[in-house]
Amino acid sequence: MEKSKYFKIRNLAWEVLVKQKADKLPINIVQICNNMGITVRRFKGDFDGYNLERNNNIFIFYNEAIKNPGRIRFTIAHELGHILLNQFDLTYEEKEKEADMFAARILVPLGVIQEIGVTSPEEIMKLCKVSYTVASKRYYRLLKVRPRNKFKTNQLEKQLVKNFEGYIKDQKESK
């Protein structure tokens, strides 16, 4: 994926978190959707989720058969990514990859995780209420980014981490 596309997706996730005044983990993705005028509902079906616009109303549906709360949260965030990313002229695979990237970045913001001092995927699972798969991918991304020490070099990320200051302080004190 092109760096510009990656930065666009990452920055969009940060922008949503900042605009929605997110300040603690786990990210309340349903509340964010509701605040944006998007209704989240369950459905019965053979796939994880989908989104739909009808009569100027936007809906995100997740499969009620999913029992893993982390997977439900990821599905909702993934569908929000589809809605916000304006994915015209992309292949199905490209759309899915972008929505997955958005979901992971909105549910597990690395700048916040870094400030807390997270040391394992299991800690990310617990803090962010995501699946082990998502937590491990984000943890290994954190390990890759940490040596470059490029956290809070972007204004959006600086604001995001600032919004989480109280939460970060509480998490550090409870370790």
N, C-alpha and C positions, 0 to 999 in steps of 0.2 A: 504494500500500500504506500502511496505517495506520502511524504511527510506532511504536505499541506493538508491532505485529507485527514490524516491522523490528528493534526493540531486542531482542525475544524471540529472534529467529533469530541475530542477532549475538552476543548474550550466551551463547546455547547453544554456539555455536562456540568462544567463548573459554573457557567452562566445561569443555568437553571437553578442550581443549588444556591447561588448567591441571591438571585432574584426572589427565590422562595424562602430566603432567610433560614436555611437549614443550619442548625447549630449543635446537633448531636447525632450520634449513631445509635441504632440503625436509622438510615434515611427512611422517612415515612413516605414511601413512593406513592401510596394511594392518596395521601393528603396532598402531595404535590400535584398529582393528576387532577384531583378535585379542585384545587386552587386555580388550575389552568383551564377549568371548565370541561374537563374530560371525566366522563363517568366510567367507573370500573365495575364490571359485573362478572359473574360466573356463568359458565355454559357447560353443557354436556357434549362431548365430541371425542374425536380421535387424534387431536393435536393439542399443543400447549396453549395457544392463544392467537388472537387476531385483533385488529382494530377496524372500526367502521365509522363512516360519517353518514348520518341520516338526518335530513331536515335541519341542517346547520348545527347538529349536535354530534360530538365525537365520543365514541365509546371504545374502551379496551375490555376485551373479554379474555378470561383465563379459564382453563379447564378445571372444573370442580373436582375431577378425579385425582388431581395432583395433591398429594398429601404433604409434600415437603414445603414448608413455608419459604425457605430460601429459593426454591425453584419458582414458586408463585411470584415472589418479589422480583426475581430476575425476568420472568415472563412479562410482567407488567412494565418494568423498566425497558425491556427490549421493544415492546410495542410502542411505548412512548418515544423511543428512538426512531422507529419507523415514521411516526407522525411528525416529528420535529426536523428530521434530516433532509426532507425534500429529495427523495431518492429517485428522481426521474432518470431515465436512460441508463440504468444499472442492471446488471444481471441479477437473478434471484440470489446467487451465491454472494455477490457483492453487497446486496441489500442486507442479507442476514449477518454477514461479517460486521458491517457497520453498526447495525442495531445491537449486536452482541457487545461490540466495543463501547458503545454509548452506555449500555446497561451496566457493564462492569465498572465504568468510570463514575457513573452517578451513584452507584451503591457502595463503592469502595474508593473514595477519593484518596489518592496516595499521599498528598501533602498532609492530610489530617493523620493518616496512618503513620507516616514518618514522624510527625511531631509527638505522637503518643509513644513511639518507640516499640512498635509491634515486632515480635520476634518469631512468629510462626503463622502458618496458614490457619491453624486451629484458633489462634487469637483473633484473626480476621473474621473467621466464621462466627465466633461468639459476639464480637463487637458489631459486625455489620449484618448479621442474620442472613448470610448467603451460604450456598452449598460449598462443600469442600473443593469442588472443581473450580468454582469462581475464586474462592479464597486462595487456593494454591497458585492459580495463574496470576492473581494480583500480587501475591507475596513474592513470586519469582520476578515479576516486573519491578517490584520495589527493590529487590536485591540487585537488579541490573542497573537501576537508576541511582541508587544510593551513592555509589562511588563518584558519580559525576557531580553530586551535590548541587543539582539544578532546581531544588525545591524553592518555591516562592520567588522565582525570577519573573513570573507572569503576574500582572496586576490582578487578574481574576483569581488566581490561586492564592495570592496574598490576602485578598479580601475574604476568600473562603476560609482560609486557616484562621484569620482574625475572628470570623463569625463563630468558630469552634473553640476559641480560647478558653472559655470557662469549662467546657466539656473536656478539652485536652488536659487542663490542669487537674480536674477531678480524676481522670483516668491515670495520670502519672502518680497522683497521691495514693491511689488505691493499689498500686503495684507493690 
